Amino acid sequence: MFNLKTIRTLVRREEGQTLSEYALILVLIAVVAIVAITLLGNQISTVINNIANAL
């Protein structure tokens, strides 16, 4: 069985937390980018086509 000191040590370990936090931030950025591209995709396409036609 675990004693109280071992349980406290396991709870306080922070080795893997940084990687998890970076992964969550990366997922959040990816979701925001996908939503922005989805919402603005047609407008961006129109602007690019207008520029291409003007050239």
C-alpha positions in Angstrom: 0.0 0.0 0.0 1.0 3.6 -0.6 1.8 5.7 2.5 0.8 9.3 2.8 4.2 10.6 1.8 4.2 8.6 -1.5 0.7 9.9 -2.4 1.8 13.5 -1.8 4.8 13.0 -4.0 2.7 11.6 -6.8 0.2 14.4 -6.5 2.9 17.1 -6.6 4.8 15.8 -9.6 4.6 18.2 -12.5 6.8 16.5 -15.1 4.1 15.8 -17.7 1.9 18.9 -17.1 3.9 21.2 -19.4 3.6 19.0 -22.4 -0.2 18.6 -21.8 -0.6 22.4 -21.5 1.3 23.0 -24.7 -0.9 20.4 -26.4 -4.1 22.0 -25.2 -2.9 25.4 -26.4 -2.0 23.9 -29.8 -5.4 22.4 -30.1 -7.1 25.7 -29.2 -5.1 27.5 -31.8 -6.0 24.9 -34.4 -9.7 25.1 -33.6 -9.6 28.9 -33.8 -7.8 28.8 -37.2 -10.2 26.2 -38.6 -13.2 28.3 -37.5 -11.7 31.5 -38.9 -10.9 29.9 -42.3 -14.3 28.3 -42.5 -16.1 31.6 -41.8 -13.8 33.8 -43.9 -13.0 31.3 -46.7 -15.5 32.6 -49.3 -14.6 36.3 -48.6 -10.9 35.6 -49.0 -11.5 33.6 -52.2 -13.5 36.5 -53.6 -10.8 39.0 -52.8 -8.1 36.8 -54.4 -10.3 36.4 -57.5 -10.8 40.1 -57.8 -7.1 40.7 -57.5 -6.4 38.1 -60.2 -9.0 39.5 -62.5 -7.6 43.0 -62.1 -4.1 41.9 -63.1 
